Amino acid sequence: MVFSQEEIIKVSESVERFYDDLAADYHHVYADWESGIERQASVLDQLIQCESKASASIVLDCSCGIGTQAIGLAQRGYEVFASDLSPKAVARAEAEAAKRGLNVRFAVADVRELECAFDRQFDVVISCDNSLPHLLTDEDLTLALRNIRHVLTDKGLFVASIRDYDRLLAEKPSFIAMNPGGTHEEEAIVFQIWDWSKESDTYLLRLFIMSRAASEWRVKEIRTRYRAIRRNELTAALESAGFARVAWHEPEQSGYFQPIVTAHA
């Protein structure tokens, strides 16, 4: 199967643009998005109940994307607020929540500016699906974590998931297959190509989504850059931002698809 340049849609490395262009197709990243919503909510719910005070019920998802975690937690009875840098991702998340009859309050906001976006505090703030590594400098990471700390209640809980970059930096993979084959309802093939920088622990992620409508295949390529943050680096940044009791939870223990870090305000 060969595609011309005109058939492959490319966009810039901008994080906001990346998620704007991914929003309509984000569910293709999952073999079964609905099952993913339920499975992730189950793990996060157990972790929240274990790590936070029993009365924790108000959650902010500060990098909500199309609503995968926010929707699942709302379905489990949490009062959920959700924000994201991408207006199109937020618009889709709002539509998905409304379709399910859920009252989730959404906002378009940069994680580095949560202090300005919200005039209240939350029992729990989450940031899942490898969102923090979009922050390419120590200064931006620290600013984001301080904003997260600011919107948490005293003794509030922060939960984040990121890729296992300690392992990935040793391996430096160049190809990641995500969802080969799609579902019975929608044919899709999703894969990533990682171009590692020679100057820093960053890589350009090129995400390809091949989706089939009728007899025609469409190919979309979108790009963004990530920083491969080691665990000791993120732990130090959390502690520098005022968090305590930082702990890492392995996928084998938690049942989540990525390592999870928890930290207490």
Buried (B, 14 or more C-beta within 10 A) or exposed (E): EEEEEEEEEEBEEBBBBBBBBBBBBBBBBBBBBEEBBEBBBBBBBEBBEEBBBEEBBBBBBBBBBBBBBBBBBBBBEBBBBBBBBBEBBBBBBBEBBEEEEBEBBBBBBBBBBBBEBBEEBBBBBBBBBBBBBBBBEBEBBBBBBBBBBBBBBEEBBBBBBBBBBBEBBEEEEEEBEBBEEBBEEEBBBBBBBBEBEEEEBBBBBBBBBBBEEEEEBBBBBBBBBBBBBBBEBBBBBBBEBBBEEBEEBEBEEBBBBBBBBBBBB
